[in-house]
Amino acid sequence: MRNRFCKTPLWECNDELVRVAQGEKPADLVIRHANLVSVTTHEILPDTDIAVACGRVAYLGLGEHTAEHCIGPDTLVVDATGLYATPGFMDSHIHVESAMIGVSEYARAVVPHGTTGIFCDPHEVGNVTGLPGVRAMFEDARRVPLKAMMTPPSCVPAVTGVEDTGAEVTAADIADTMGWDNVVALGEMMNFPGILSCEENAIDEVRATLEADRVVTGHFPSPDRDRALSAYVASGVSSCHESGSFDEVLAKLRLGMYVQLRYGSAWLNLPGYLPQLVASGVDTRLCLLCTDDCHPETLVGEGHMDRVLRTAVELGLDPVTAVQMATINCAEYFGLAHDLGSVTPGKCADIVLLDDLEGFRARKVFVDGELVAEDGRALFEVEPYAWPEWMTHTMNLGFTPTAETFRFDAPGRPDGTARVRAMGIEPGDTLTRDIVVEVPVRDGALLADPAHDVLKVCVFDRHHGADGTHAQGFVTGFGIHGALAQTVSHDAHNLLVMGDNDEDMALAAATLAECGGGEVAVADGRVLALVELPVCGLMSTERVEQVAEKVARARAAWAKMGCTMPSPFMTMGVMSLACVPELRLTNRGYVNCLTFEMEPLLVD
């Protein structure tokens, strides 16, 4: 597959690289005396010189050989004595929208941490505004040196027949995107029930991708490791980031799947299986690293792929193996290893100079041979992106929320208690439990029971105005007093409201309706924190540092309200994700994500 993400195609400059390597022409850049991390041989090669021309590596001076013959009067020479040179880091699966910023601002946040490439699935924007919104999002990406390789959203909606989104993506749409110059794969095929039942649109999306010689990224959280998993892989889906245990990782690797080992802001799966994977001695060629979802706080305060690498090494993974998972393994999976993923002759000069292979602190970051970040600071600047107006006016509830909106009617029920179905939340995981709890009944209405950590939840269709529907449910695990609301509610991104009293829930909902979407925390009739996300109800127009500060205030508000879990807004945001077990609430009601049937609220 042709790579359109490099400064100069190899076929246009191979003759110049030949001349530079032989000393007949000077290099543009020479990095001297680096400890090169060779991801092709799993070695660290000391005192290596790297000569770069046309944005690509032309020559490696290994052992007693040097790149002195490549240096001319205008060659930029960088002394990397004591530093480690690695290929630029790549995130094999990321939703940029989870950082609540656009791609150009995302680049400012992650490139200084050594990330030079991301494989991003924009299905959040896709569910709100469809492929036109996706196109606009990636026009923003063209303005920065970060290589934003797109995997168009395969599941809009995530699962058919159980929710209402703002748009739809069909197999014909996917076939069209395969001709876009920034598309390298199909976004995660979350509709695994559709694949297993040979649903026409799901199968045809995979077919269109395979016919275009692209790979199909996956999403298989099912506990089945036999027939269903084999069938899913046999369909052409070749990777998965939804593994919660070593047994799941191993089962997928044995069937030839690439497994994306995940460590984001809320989904901290890496510690749950990496130590066992290391101890097993299993070959890790098919293992990639990814974040999936990163909050702005994480990016600003802790880093990006450097954070994942740091954690992997702390958990016992060999540092060179860890680097392979974030570079060459990733490039090989996506069919881009002829250009990306290693510091070798002919490849794009995406190079990170690190202090060491423990902290992974990036001292200098080069993309296509150009210095783009130094000592944690981006050396490029971009103006705020001019988003189309139709992407900044997506809150269409069709009504004004009041306390009465959040009354859960239970006609004919006497005062006392009622048994209801609820979502049981597990901190740090995408999975929920399908549980039954008792809630109070007063004056023909079901109430929250904060004393036993049972909160009300409502999901409102925010895309279709007066024609939209809403559903009611309960949740346990958050432990808050007050109300929280957000339009970041995967994957339809409808308005999600949770709380222990109707008045605070109404204020939270009305606040987001007024500002165009985002996240809000309310208690006792007062807004404690607000993160405005006017772009599709998902992204801010502010700098990542400003967004991170607002998210920090929201997190502090959560803690003040009684919640102790990490990244609670992100955990709350997947309560509508109808493709992950066990129970979810969409605007149409409860979805059993094992049988994919609708479930009643009341349990007789």
ChimeraX attribute file (.defattr): number of C-alpha atoms within 10 A of each C-alpha:
attribute: neighborCount
match mode: 1-to-1
recipient: residues
	/A:1	12
	/A:2	11
	/A:3	19
	/A:4	15
	/A:5	21
	/A:6	20
	/A:7	16
	/A:8	17
	/A:9	19
	/A:10	20
	/A:11	7
	/A:12	9
	/A:13	15
	/A:14	17
	/A:15	10
	/A:16	18
	/A:17	25
	/A:18	16
	/A:19	15
	/A:20	24
	/A:21	23
	/A:22	15
	/A:23	17
	/A:24	13
	/A:25	17
	/A:26	24
	/A:27	31
	/A:28	22
	/A:29	27
	/A:30	28
	/A:31	22
	/A:32	22
	/A:33	24
	/A:34	24
	/A:35	23
	/A:36	23
	/A:37	24
	/A:38	20
	/A:39	23
	/A:40	13
	/A:41	9
	/A:42	13
	/A:43	13
	/A:44	17
	/A:45	17
	/A:46	18
	/A:47	21
	/A:48	25
	/A:49	24
	/A:50	29
	/A:51	32
	/A:52	30
	/A:53	28
	/A:54	24
	/A:55	24
	/A:56	31
	/A:57	28
	/A:58	29
	/A:59	26
	/A:60	22
	/A:61	18
	/A:62	16
	/A:63	11
	/A:64	7
	/A:65	11
	/A:66	18
	/A:67	23
	/A:68	15
	/A:69	15
	/A:70	25
	/A:71	19
	/A:72	16
	/A:73	8
	/A:74	10
	/A:75	16
	/A:76	14
	/A:77	16
	/A:78	15
	/A:79	12
	/A:80	22
	/A:81	14
	/A:82	15
	/A:83	23
	/A:84	26
	/A:85	30
	/A:86	28
	/A:87	32
	/A:88	29
	/A:89	29
	/A:90	29
	/A:91	25
	/A:92	29
	/A:93	27
	/A:94	21
	/A:95	19
	/A:96	28
	/A:97	27
	/A:98	20
	/A:99	26
	/A:100	31
	/A:101	24
	/A:102	26
	/A:103	24
	/A:104	24
	/A:105	26
	/A:106	21
	/A:107	27
	/A:108	23
	/A:109	24
	/A:110	24
	/A:111	33
	/A:112	27
	/A:113	33
	/A:114	33
	/A:115	29
	/A:116	28
	/A:117	27
	/A:118	22
	/A:119	25
	/A:120	26
	/A:121	26
	/A:122	26
	/A:123	29
	/A:124	26
	/A:125	32
	/A:126	29
	/A:127	29
	/A:128	29
	/A:129	20
	/A:130	21
	/A:131	23
	/A:132	11
	/A:133	21
	/A:134	21
	/A:135	17
	/A:136	16
	/A:137	22
	/A:138	18
	/A:139	13
	/A:140	18
	/A:141	21
	/A:142	15
	/A:143	16
	/A:144	19
	/A:145	22
	/A:146	22
	/A:147	22
	/A:148	23
	/A:149	23
	/A:150	24
	/A:151	27
	/A:152	27
	/A:153	31
	/A:154	30
	/A:155	25
	/A:156	26
	/A:157	26
	/A:158	26
	/A:159	22
	/A:160	15
	/A:161	11
	/A:162	18
	/A:163	23
	/A:164	27
	/A:165	22
	/A:166	20
	/A:167	16
	/A:168	20
	/A:169	20
	/A:170	17
	/A:171	19
	/A:172	12
	/A:173	17
	/A:174	23
	/A:175	19
	/A:176	12
	/A:177	23
	/A:178	22
	/A:179	11
	/A:180	12
	/A:181	13
	/A:182	19
	/A:183	20
	/A:184	29
	/A:185	26
	/A:186	26
	/A:187	25
	/A:188	26
	/A:189	27
	/A:190	27
	/A:191	24
	/A:192	26
	/A:193	22
	/A:194	17
	/A:195	23
	/A:196	17
	/A:197	11
	/A:198	13
	/A:199	13
	/A:200	11
	/A:201	17
	/A:202	23
	/A:203	19
	/A:204	18
	/A:205	23
	/A:206	25
	/A:207	19
	/A:208	20
	/A:209	22
	/A:210	18
	/A:211	12
	/A:212	15
	/A:213	14
	/A:214	20
	/A:215	22
	/A:216	26
	/A:217	28
	/A:218	27
	/A:219	21
	/A:220	26
	/A:221	20
	/A:222	19
	/A:223	13
	/A:224	12
	/A:225	14
	/A:226	10
	/A:227	9
	/A:228	17
	/A:229	19
	/A:230	16
	/A:231	15
	/A:232	20
	/A:233	20
	/A:234	11
	/A:235	15
	/A:236	19
	/A:237	24
	/A:238	20
	/A:239	26
	/A:240	27
	/A:241	26
	/A:242	23
	/A:243	25
	/A:244	22
	/A:245	16
	/A:246	17
	/A:247	14
	/A:248	19
	/A:249	23
	/A:250	19
	/A:251	18
	/A:252	23
	/A:253	20
	/A:254	11
	/A:255	15
	/A:256	14
	/A:257	22
	/A:258	25
	/A:259	27
	/A:260	28
	/A:261	29
	/A:262	26
	/A:263	25
	/A:264	24
	/A:265	25
	/A:266	23
	/A:267	23
	/A:268	18
	/A:269	21
	/A:270	23
	/A:271	17
	/A:272	14
	/A:273	19
	/A:274	20
	/A:275	16
	/A:276	16
	/A:277	19
	/A:278	15
	/A:279	10
	/A:280	11
	/A:281	8
	/A:282	12
	/A:283	10
	/A:284	17
	/A:285	17
	/A:286	19
	/A:287	23
	/A:288	29
	/A:289	29
	/A:290	28
	/A:291	25
	/A:292	25
	/A:293	21
	/A:294	24
	/A:295	23
	/A:296	27
	/A:297	22
	/A:298	18
	/A:299	22
	/A:300	17
	/A:301	10
	/A:302	14
	/A:303	23
	/A:304	27
	/A:305	28
	/A:306	24
	/A:307	19
	/A:308	24
	/A:309	26
	/A:310	19
	/A:311	18
	/A:312	24
	/A:313	20
	/A:314	15
	/A:315	17
	/A:316	15
	/A:317	19
	/A:318	14
	/A:319	20
	/A:320	18
	/A:321	20
	/A:322	24
	/A:323	31
	/A:324	28
	/A:325	28
	/A:326	28
	/A:327	29
	/A:328	26
	/A:329	27
	/A:330	29
	/A:331	22
	/A:332	16
	/A:333	20
	/A:334	18
	/A:335	18
	/A:336	17
	/A:337	18
	/A:338	17
	/A:339	25
	/A:340	27
	/A:341	31
	/A:342	27
	/A:343	30
	/A:344	20
	/A:345	19
	/A:346	24
	/A:347	23
	/A:348	32
	/A:349	32
	/A:350	30
	/A:351	29
	/A:352	31
	/A:353	26
	/A:354	25
	/A:355	17
	/A:356	15
	/A:357	21
	/A:358	15
	/A:359	15
	/A:360	23
	/A:361	21
	/A:362	25
	/A:363	20
	/A:364	26
	/A:365	31
	/A:366	24
	/A:367	27
	/A:368	23
	/A:369	22
	/A:370	17
	/A:371	17
	/A:372	22
	/A:373	23
	/A:374	19
	/A:375	13
	/A:376	18
	/A:377	18
	/A:378	19
	/A:379	13
	/A:380	13
	/A:381	12
	/A:382	11
	/A:383	8
	/A:384	13
	/A:385	17
	/A:386	9
	/A:387	15
	/A:388	11
	/A:389	9
	/A:390	11
	/A:391	18
	/A:392	19
	/A:393	15
	/A:394	22
	/A:395	24
	/A:396	17
	/A:397	20
	/A:398	15
	/A:399	13
	/A:400	11
	/A:401	18
	/A:402	16
	/A:403	13
	/A:404	10
	/A:405	15
	/A:406	22
	/A:407	16
	/A:408	19
	/A:409	15
	/A:410	16
	/A:411	10
	/A:412	9
	/A:413	15
	/A:414	13
	/A:415	13
	/A:416	13
	/A:417	15
	/A:418	18
	/A:419	16
	/A:420	18
	/A:421	20
	/A:422	27
	/A:423	26
	/A:424	23
	/A:425	20
	/A:426	15
	/A:427	20
	/A:428	18
	/A:429	14
	/A:430	24
	/A:431	22
	/A:432	23
	/A:433	16
	/A:434	16
	/A:435	15
	/A:436	16
	/A:437	20
	/A:438	20
	/A:439	20
	/A:440	14
	/A:441	20
	/A:442	15
	/A:443	14
	/A:444	16
	/A:445	16
	/A:446	25
	/A:447	26
	/A:448	23
	/A:449	18
	/A:450	19
	/A:451	11
	/A:452	13
	/A:453	16
	/A:454	25
	/A:455	28
	/A:456	26
	/A:457	25
	/A:458	24
	/A:459	27
	/A:460	24
	/A:461	28
	/A:462	31
	/A:463	24
	/A:464	17
	/A:465	14
	/A:466	12
	/A:467	10
	/A:468	17
	/A:469	18
	/A:470	19
	/A:471	18
	/A:472	22
	/A:473	24
	/A:474	27
	/A:475	28
	/A:476	22
	/A:477	17
	/A:478	25
	/A:479	22
	/A:480	24
	/A:481	22
	/A:482	27
	/A:483	30
	/A:484	30
	/A:485	33
	/A:486	30
	/A:487	28
	/A:488	29
	/A:489	26
	/A:490	22
	/A:491	28
	/A:492	31
	/A:493	31
	/A:494	32
	/A:495	30
	/A:496	31
	/A:497	26
	/A:498	30
	/A:499	31
	/A:500	24
	/A:501	22
	/A:502	22
	/A:503	21
	/A:504	28
	/A:505	30
	/A:506	25
	/A:507	25
	/A:508	30
	/A:509	28
	/A:510	17
	/A:511	22
	/A:512	24
	/A:513	23
	/A:514	11
	/A:515	16
	/A:516	20
	/A:517	34
	/A:518	25
	/A:519	28
	/A:520	27
	/A:521	30
	/A:522	28
	/A:523	25
	/A:524	13
	/A:525	14
	/A:526	12
	/A:527	18
	/A:528	18
	/A:529	21
	/A:530	23
	/A:531	25
	/A:532	26
	/A:533	25
	/A:534	21
	/A:535	26
	/A:536	27
	/A:537	33
	/A:538	28
	/A:539	24
	/A:540	24
	/A:541	20
	/A:542	16
	/A:543	17
	/A:544	23
	/A:545	16
	/A:546	15
	/A:547	24
	/A:548	22
	/A:549	15
	/A:550	19
	/A:551	24
	/A:552	17
	/A:553	17
	/A:554	23
	/A:555	22
	/A:556	16
	/A:557	20
	/A:558	29
	/A:559	15
	/A:560	14
	/A:561	20
	/A:562	14
	/A:563	17
	/A:564	16
	/A:565	18
	/A:566	15
	/A:567	22
	/A:568	19
	/A:569	23
	/A:570	22
	/A:571	23
	/A:572	23
	/A:573	22
	/A:574	23
	/A:575	26
	/A:576	26
	/A:577	25
	/A:578	29
	/A:579	28
	/A:580	23
	/A:581	21
	/A:582	21
	/A:583	28
	/A:584	28
	/A:585	30
	/A:586	31
	/A:587	24
	/A:588	19
	/A:589	22
	/A:590	26
	/A:591	24
	/A:592	19
	/A:593	21
	/A:594	15
	/A:595	10
	/A:596	19
	/A:597	11
	/A:598	17
	/A:599	15
	/A:600	12
	/A:601	17
	/A:602	16
	/A:603	12
	/A:604	7
